[in-house]
Amino acid sequence: MTFRTSRVLGAIALLATVTPALAQQQDSTTPYYVGVNGGYTHLSNVFRQDGGTNSDNVLSASLLGGVDLRLGRQHLRADGSLTSARYSRNSELNNSGYNGQLALDWSTIERLQGTITVSGSEQLADYNIASYLAPVYTKNTVKNYYADAVTYLGLVTRWSLMVDANYHKLDYSAPQYAILNYEQRSWAVGPSWQPNPDLRVGMAWRQTSGDYPTYFHDTVTGAYGANDFRRRDLDLTVSWRSTGHNSFDGRLSTGRYPGADTSGQTRNVHSGALTWRYEPTGKLVFLTSYVHDQGLSSFFYAGLGSSLNQNSKTESLQFQPSYQLTGKITLNASAAYTRTSQDSEVLGTAIGAYHDTTRSLTFGASYAYSRSISANCQASRQVRDSNLAGYSYAANTIGCNAQMLFF
């Protein structure tokens, strides 16, 4: 840990113990805030190796800032942070990152309203994330950028028209992860019907296009090539608050990849998601979600001297309870199960498949001393089993952080 990081963490601890009254005296109506955050995390398996025991302790320090401002009918929200993380053993993983989000809710006097959202971040990427990528044990950061603009036009009392456009870009620093770099653009348009405040049904046509700019890799010349993709989906959505305690959000999509595989044929895919929120009391909340997704990618594999199609499927189930123990203490937990499978074929002939399952369990608690001062701790365990050697792992994480905001 560097001397600069030590001084920041020391200042955070000092402020949290001797100046709580100062933070409480800030004007609670101001739309701006700045703050500091310091944390400690223990990782039992940094690189998520199969049978690995590469543990480490990480200290982090962050500077925070944000705004929540209303300008007539418009509502502007922005949050940002700059973070420095230092590893005690794997110092080559020391990194600095950032995270920022900006959202603008807007509306006109007539029937137009919408939201514009922009976000960006840079941080250390997770290791051993997929069974088709060779594990890396060097510093690997990921940049993630996202922008979205959605507009709603009220047609009549119960009907409205939605138009949405978004952009997403992902960029890894390690060349071994270059196959995952991508840019994606999509737009959607469709009507929705809301017969009462508790029910909303929608339908939308969605067009997605993009490319993996470094998907192909020529091992002889070292050059990279792009892999473009297109996808068309029809989305059916529903939001239903059945009672005062239950609410459901669902999506069912059927999609097509025009000329997606190497034979030029169109492939059909299906996906969906369902979320159930149950609030039996004002302090207890249960959130359950299920996601099913399918994808397809094609590229020229020099080792086979032919083109390769890969069909992937992911299913995920997550359960998240939360309980407000007191006015200041909240307990939370999460249990998740994800199964991923991918089949590969050349000219219609299967050549192999992989599948893995990932299970995770998390427990946490947060304490809010005041609006300005808070702390939380979390412990988790993640286990993945893969049919490919070297991709299974078990990892434990435990950490705490404290935060102080000035308004």
C-alpha positions as CSV (number, residue, x, y, z in Angstrom):
1,M,0.0,0.0,0.0
2,T,1.4,3.4,-0.9
3,F,1.9,6.3,1.6
4,R,-0.7,8.4,-0.2
5,T,-3.4,5.6,0.2
6,S,-2.5,5.2,3.9
7,R,-3.1,8.9,4.5
8,V,-6.5,8.9,2.8
9,L,-7.7,5.9,4.7
10,G,-6.4,7.5,8.0
11,A,-8.3,10.7,7.2
12,I,-11.5,8.7,6.6
13,A,-11.2,6.9,9.9
14,L,-10.5,10.2,11.7
15,L,-13.5,12.0,10.2
16,A,-15.8,9.1,11.0
17,T,-14.9,9.1,14.7
18,V,-14.5,12.8,15.6
19,T,-16.6,14.8,13.2
20,P,-20.1,13.2,12.9
21,A,-21.8,16.4,14.2
22,L,-20.3,18.4,11.4
23,A,-21.8,16.2,8.7
24,Q,-25.2,16.4,10.4
25,Q,-25.1,20.2,10.3
26,Q,-25.0,20.2,6.5
27,D,-28.1,21.6,4.8
28,S,-30.3,18.6,3.9
29,T,-31.9,20.5,1.1
30,T,-28.8,21.1,-1.0
31,P,-28.8,19.2,-4.3
32,Y,-25.0,18.6,-4.2
33,Y,-22.7,16.4,-2.2
34,V,-19.1,15.3,-2.0
35,G,-17.6,12.6,0.1
36,V,-15.0,9.9,0.9
37,N,-15.1,6.2,1.1
38,G,-12.6,3.7,2.5
39,G,-12.7,-0.1,2.4
40,Y,-10.9,-3.3,3.2
41,T,-11.4,-6.6,1.3
42,H,-9.9,-10.1,1.7
43,L,-9.9,-12.3,-1.3
44,S,-9.2,-16.0,-0.9
45,N,-8.6,-16.7,-4.6
46,V,-7.6,-13.6,-6.5
47,F,-7.2,-15.2,-9.9
48,R,-10.0,-17.7,-9.4
49,Q,-7.7,-20.6,-10.1
50,D,-8.8,-24.3,-10.0
51,G,-7.5,-25.3,-6.5
52,G,-5.7,-22.0,-6.2
53,T,-4.8,-20.4,-2.9
54,N,-3.7,-17.0,-4.1
55,S,-5.2,-14.9,-1.3
56,D,-4.7,-11.2,-0.8
57,N,-5.9,-8.2,1.1
58,V,-7.0,-5.0,-0.7
59,L,-7.3,-1.5,0.6
60,S,-9.3,1.0,-1.3
61,A,-10.0,4.8,-1.1
62,S,-12.5,6.8,-3.1
63,L,-13.5,10.4,-3.6
64,L,-17.3,10.8,-4.3
65,G,-19.5,13.5,-5.7
66,G,-23.0,13.9,-7.0
67,V,-26.0,16.1,-7.7
68,D,-29.8,15.7,-7.5
69,L,-31.4,18.8,-9.1
70,R,-34.9,19.6,-10.2
71,L,-35.4,22.3,-12.8
72,G,-39.1,22.7,-13.3
73,R,-40.3,19.6,-15.1
74,Q,-36.8,18.3,-15.5
75,H,-34.9,16.1,-13.0
76,L,-31.1,15.8,-13.2
77,R,-29.2,13.2,-11.2
78,A,-25.4,12.5,-11.4
79,D,-23.0,10.5,-9.3
80,G,-19.3,9.8,-9.7
81,S,-16.3,8.3,-7.9
82,L,-12.6,8.0,-8.3
83,T,-11.1,4.9,-6.6
84,S,-7.6,3.7,-5.8
85,A,-7.1,0.1,-4.9
86,R,-3.8,-1.4,-3.4
87,Y,-3.0,-5.1,-3.1
88,S,-0.7,-6.2,-0.3
89,R,0.8,-9.2,-2.1
90,N,0.0,-8.9,-5.8
91,S,1.2,-5.3,-6.2
92,E,1.1,-5.6,-10.0
93,L,-2.7,-5.5,-9.7
94,N,-2.8,-2.1,-8.0
95,N,-5.1,0.1,-10.0
96,S,-7.1,3.3,-10.2
97,G,-10.6,3.5,-11.6
98,Y,-13.6,5.6,-12.0
99,N,-17.4,5.2,-12.1
100,G,-20.0,7.8,-13.2
101,Q,-23.7,7.9,-14.0
102,L,-25.9,10.8,-15.3
103,A,-29.6,10.7,-15.8
104,L,-32.1,13.3,-17.0
105,D,-35.8,12.8,-16.6
106,W,-37.6,15.3,-18.9
107,S,-41.2,16.1,-19.9
108,T,-43.1,18.7,-21.9
109,I,-46.4,20.4,-21.3
110,E,-48.0,18.0,-23.8
111,R,-47.7,14.2,-23.8
112,L,-44.0,13.8,-24.3
113,Q,-41.6,12.6,-21.6
114,G,-38.5,10.5,-21.4
115,T,-35.2,9.7,-19.8
116,I,-31.6,10.1,-21.0
117,T,-29.0,8.0,-19.2
118,V,-25.2,7.9,-19.7
119,S,-22.6,5.9,-17.7
120,G,-19.0,4.9,-17.8
121,S,-16.5,3.0,-15.6
122,E,-13.1,1.5,-15.5
123,Q,-12.1,-1.1,-13.0
124,L,-10.1,-4.4,-12.6
125,A,-11.9,-7.2,-14.5
126,D,-12.9,-10.4,-12.9
127,Y,-10.6,-13.4,-13.6
128,N,-11.5,-16.8,-15.1
129,I,-14.9,-15.5,-16.3
130,A,-15.6,-18.0,-19.1
131,S,-14.7,-21.6,-20.0
132,Y,-13.7,-20.7,-23.5
133,L,-11.0,-18.2,-22.5
134,A,-7.5,-19.1,-21.3
135,P,-7.1,-17.9,-17.7
136,V,-4.8,-14.9,-17.3
137,Y,-2.8,-13.9,-14.2
138,T,-1.8,-10.4,-15.1
139,K,-3.5,-7.0,-14.6
140,N,-6.6,-6.7,-16.8
141,T,-8.9,-3.7,-16.6
142,V,-12.2,-3.3,-18.3
143,K,-13.9,-0.1,-19.6
144,N,-17.7,-0.1,-19.8
145,Y,-19.7,2.7,-21.5
146,Y,-23.4,2.9,-21.9
147,A,-25.9,5.5,-23.2
148,D,-29.7,5.2,-23.5
149,A,-32.5,7.6,-24.6
150,V,-36.1,6.6,-24.2
151,T,-39.1,8.7,-25.1
152,Y,-42.8,8.1,-24.4
153,L,-45.6,9.7,-26.3
154,G,-49.1,9.6,-24.7
155,L,-51.5,8.7,-27.6
156,V,-54.7,8.4,-25.6
157,T,-55.6,7.9,-22.0
158,R,-54.5,4.2,-21.8
159,W,-52.1,4.0,-24.7
160,S,-48.6,5.3,-25.2
161,L,-45.8,4.8,-27.7
162,M,-42.2,4.1,-26.7
163,V,-39.1,4.8,-28.7
164,D,-35.7,3.8,-27.3
165,A,-32.1,3.9,-28.6
166,N,-29.0,2.8,-26.8
167,Y,-25.3,2.2,-27.2
168,H,-22.9,-0.1,-25.3
169,K,-19.2,-0.6,-25.5
170,L,-16.9,-2.9,-23.6
171,D,-13.1,-2.9,-23.8
172,Y,-10.6,-5.1,-22.0
173,S,-6.9,-4.2,-21.6
174,A,-5.5,-7.8,-21.7
175,P,-5.0,-9.2,-25.2
176,Q,-6.3,-12.6,-24.1
177,Y,-9.7,-11.0,-23.5
178,A,-9.7,-9.2,-26.8
179,I,-12.4,-11.6,-28.1
180,L,-14.9,-10.0,-25.6
181,N,-14.4,-6.4,-26.7
182,Y,-17.5,-5.2,-28.5
183,E,-19.7,-2.2,-29.6
184,Q,-23.4,-2.5,-29.8
185,R,-26.2,-0.2,-31.0
186,S,-29.9,-0.9,-30.8
187,W,-33.3,0.8,-31.1
188,A,-36.8,-0.2,-30.3
189,V,-40.3,1.1,-30.9
190,G,-43.7,-0.2,-29.7
191,P,-47.0,0.6,-28.0
192,S,-48.0,-0.1,-24.4
193,W,-51.4,-0.3,-22.8
194,Q,-52.2,0.6,-19.2
195,P,-55.8,0.0,-18.3
196,N,-55.2,0.8,-14.6
197,P,-52.3,1.9,-12.4
198,D,-51.5,-1.7,-11.4
199,L,-51.1,-3.2,-14.9
200,R,-49.1,-2.3,-17.9
201,V,-48.6,-4.4,-21.1
202,G,-46.2,-3.6,-23.9
203,M,-44.9,-4.8,-27.2
204,A,-41.8,-3.6,-29.0
205,W,-39.8,-4.3,-32.2
206,R,-36.0,-4.2,-31.4
207,Q,-33.2,-4.0,-33.9
208,T,-29.6,-4.7,-32.6
209,S,-26.3,-4.4,-34.5
210,G,-22.7,-4.3,-33.5
211,D,-19.3,-5.8,-33.9
212,Y,-16.5,-7.5,-32.0
213,P,-13.6,-5.5,-33.4
214,T,-10.9,-7.9,-32.2
215,Y,-12.8,-11.2,-32.5
216,F,-10.5,-12.9,-35.1
217,H,-6.9,-13.3,-34.3
218,D,-4.3,-14.4,-36.8
219,T,-1.6,-16.2,-34.8
220,V,0.8,-15.9,-37.6
221,T,0.7,-12.1,-38.3
222,G,-0.8,-11.1,-34.9
223,A,-3.5,-9.1,-36.7
224,Y,-7.1,-8.8,-35.4
225,G,-10.3,-8.8,-37.4
226,A,-13.9,-7.8,-36.6
227,N,-16.9,-10.0,-36.4
228,D,-20.2,-8.1,-37.1
229,F,-23.6,-9.2,-35.9
230,R,-27.3,-8.3,-36.3
231,R,-30.3,-9.4,-34.3
232,R,-34.0,-8.6,-34.5
233,D,-36.3,-9.2,-31.6
234,L,-40.0,-8.9,-30.8
235,D,-40.4,-8.1,-27.1
236,L,-43.6,-8.7,-25.0
237,T,-43.5,-7.1,-21.6
238,V,-45.8,-6.9,-18.6
239,S,-45.7,-5.1,-15.2
240,W,-48.4,-6.2,-12.7
241,R,-48.9,-5.2,-9.1
242,S,-51.3,-8.0,-8.1
243,T,-51.8,-7.0,-4.5
244,G,-50.3,-4.5,-2.1
245,H,-47.5,-6.9,-1.3
246,N,-46.8,-8.6,-4.7
247,S,-45.5,-7.1,-8.0
248,F,-44.3,-8.9,-11.2
249,D,-42.3,-7.7,-14.2
250,G,-41.8,-10.1,-17.2
251,R,-40.3,-10.1,-20.6
252,L,-40.6,-12.6,-23.4
253,S,-38.5,-12.2,-26.6
254,T,-38.2,-14.1,-29.8
255,G,-35.3,-13.1,-32.1
256,R,-33.6,-13.8,-35.3
257,Y,-30.0,-13.6,-36.5
258,P,-30.3,-12.9,-40.3
259,G,-27.6,-14.8,-42.1
260,A,-25.9,-15.3,-38.8
261,D,-24.2,-18.6,-39.3
262,T,-21.5,-19.5,-41.8
263,S,-24.0,-21.1,-44.2
264,G,-25.9,-17.8,-44.5
265,Q,-29.0,-19.3,-42.8
266,T,-31.1,-17.4,-40.3
267,R,-31.1,-18.7,-36.7
268,N,-34.0,-18.2,-34.3
269,V,-33.3,-17.6,-30.6
270,H,-35.5,-17.0,-27.6
271,S,-35.0,-15.2,-24.3
272,G,-37.0,-14.0,-21.3
273,A,-36.9,-12.7,-17.8
274,L,-39.2,-12.7,-14.8
275,T,-38.9,-10.7,-11.6
276,W,-41.2,-11.1,-8.5
277,R,-41.0,-8.6,-5.7
278,Y,-42.8,-9.6,-2.4
279,E,-43.1,-7.2,0.5
280,P,-45.0,-8.9,3.4
281,T,-44.2,-6.0,5.7
282,G,-42.8,-2.6,5.4
283,K,-39.4,-3.9,6.6
284,L,-39.1,-7.2,4.8
285,V,-38.6,-7.6,1.0
286,F,-38.0,-10.7,-1.1
287,L,-36.8,-10.3,-4.7
288,T,-36.7,-13.3,-7.0
289,S,-35.6,-13.1,-10.6
290,Y,-35.0,-15.6,-13.5
291,V,-33.3,-14.9,-16.8
292,H,-33.0,-17.1,-19.9
293,D,-30.9,-15.9,-22.9
294,Q,-29.6,-17.4,-26.1
295,G,-26.9,-16.1,-28.5
296,L,-25.0,-17.0,-31.6
297,S,-21.5,-16.2,-32.9
298,S,-19.6,-17.2,-36.0
299,F,-16.0,-16.8,-37.0
300,F,-13.2,-18.3,-39.0
301,Y,-11.0,-20.6,-37.0
302,A,-7.7,-21.1,-38.7
303,G,-6.9,-24.2,-36.7
304,L,-9.8,-26.0,-38.4
305,G,-9.4,-24.3,-41.8
306,S,-13.1,-23.6,-41.7
307,S,-15.8,-21.4,-40.2
308,L,-17.1,-22.1,-36.7
309,N,-20.6,-21.5,-35.3
310,Q,-21.1,-21.2,-31.5
311,N,-24.6,-21.4,-30.0
312,S,-24.7,-20.3,-26.3
313,K,-27.4,-20.4,-23.7
314,T,-27.5,-18.9,-20.2
315,E,-30.0,-19.5,-17.4
316,S,-29.8,-17.6,-14.1
317,L,-31.9,-17.7,-10.9
318,Q,-31.4,-15.2,-8.1
319,F,-33.0,-14.7,-4.7
320,Q,-32.4,-11.6,-2.6
321,P,-34.1,-11.0,0.8
322,S,-33.6,-7.7,2.7
323,Y,-34.7,-6.8,6.2
324,Q,-34.6,-3.5,8.0
325,L,-33.7,-4.6,11.5
326,T,-33.9,-1.1,13.0
327,G,-34.1,2.5,11.7
328,K,-30.3,2.4,11.1
329,I,-29.5,-1.3,10.5
330,T,-30.4,-3.3,7.3
331,L,-29.6,-6.9,6.7
332,N,-29.4,-8.4,3.2
333,A,-28.5,-11.6,1.5
334,S,-28.3,-13.1,-2.0
335,A,-28.3,-16.6,-3.5
336,A,-27.7,-17.1,-7.2
337,Y,-27.4,-20.0,-9.6
338,T,-26.2,-19.6,-13.2
339,R,-25.8,-22.3,-15.9
340,T,-24.0,-21.5,-19.2
341,S,-23.6,-23.9,-22.1
342,Q,-22.1,-23.5,-25.6
343,D,-22.2,-25.9,-28.5
344,S,-19.7,-25.6,-31.4
345,E,-20.1,-26.9,-35.0
346,V,-18.3,-26.7,-38.3
347,L,-20.4,-27.0,-41.5
348,G,-23.3,-28.4,-39.4
349,T,-21.1,-31.0,-37.6
350,A,-20.8,-30.8,-33.8
351,I,-17.2,-30.6,-32.7
352,G,-17.5,-30.0,-29.0
353,A,-19.4,-28.4,-26.1
354,Y,-18.8,-26.9,-22.8
355,H,-21.0,-26.1,-19.8
356,D,-20.5,-24.7,-16.4
357,T,-22.6,-23.9,-13.4
358,T,-21.9,-21.0,-10.9
359,R,-23.3,-20.8,-7.5
360,S,-22.9,-17.9,-5.1
361,L,-24.1,-16.9,-1.6
362,T,-23.8,-13.5,0.0
363,F,-24.6,-12.0,3.4
364,G,-24.3,-8.4,4.3
365,A,-25.3,-5.7,6.8
366,S,-25.3,-1.9,6.6
367,Y,-25.4,0.7,9.3
368,A,-26.5,4.3,8.7
369,Y,-25.4,6.5,11.6
370,S,-26.9,9.5,9.8
371,R,-27.7,10.7,6.3
372,S,-24.0,11.6,6.0
373,I,-22.2,8.7,7.7
374,S,-22.7,5.0,6.9
375,A,-20.8,1.7,6.8
376,N,-21.5,-1.8,5.5
377,C,-19.9,-5.3,5.6
378,Q,-20.3,-8.2,3.2
379,A,-19.2,-11.9,3.0
380,S,-19.7,-14.1,0.0
381,R,-18.7,-17.4,-1.5
382,Q,-18.7,-18.3,-5.2
383,V,-18.2,-21.8,-6.7
384,R,-18.0,-22.8,-10.4
385,D,-18.0,-26.3,-11.8
386,S,-17.0,-26.8,-15.5
387,N,-16.6,-29.8,-17.7
388,L,-13.3,-28.3,-18.9
389,A,-10.2,-28.8,-16.8
390,G,-8.8,-25.7,-15.2
391,Y,-12.0,-23.6,-15.2
392,S,-13.6,-24.8,-12.0
393,Y,-12.8,-22.7,-8.9
394,A,-14.0,-21.7,-5.4
395,A,-13.5,-18.2,-4.0
396,N,-14.4,-16.4,-0.8
397,T,-14.6,-12.6,-0.3
398,I,-15.1,-10.6,2.9
399,G,-15.0,-6.9,3.2
400,C,-16.1,-3.7,4.9
401,N,-16.2,0.0,4.0
402,A,-17.2,3.3,5.6
403,Q,-18.5,6.4,3.9
404,M,-18.9,10.0,4.8
405,L,-20.8,12.6,2.7
406,F,-20.9,16.4,2.9
407,F,-24.0,18.2,1.6
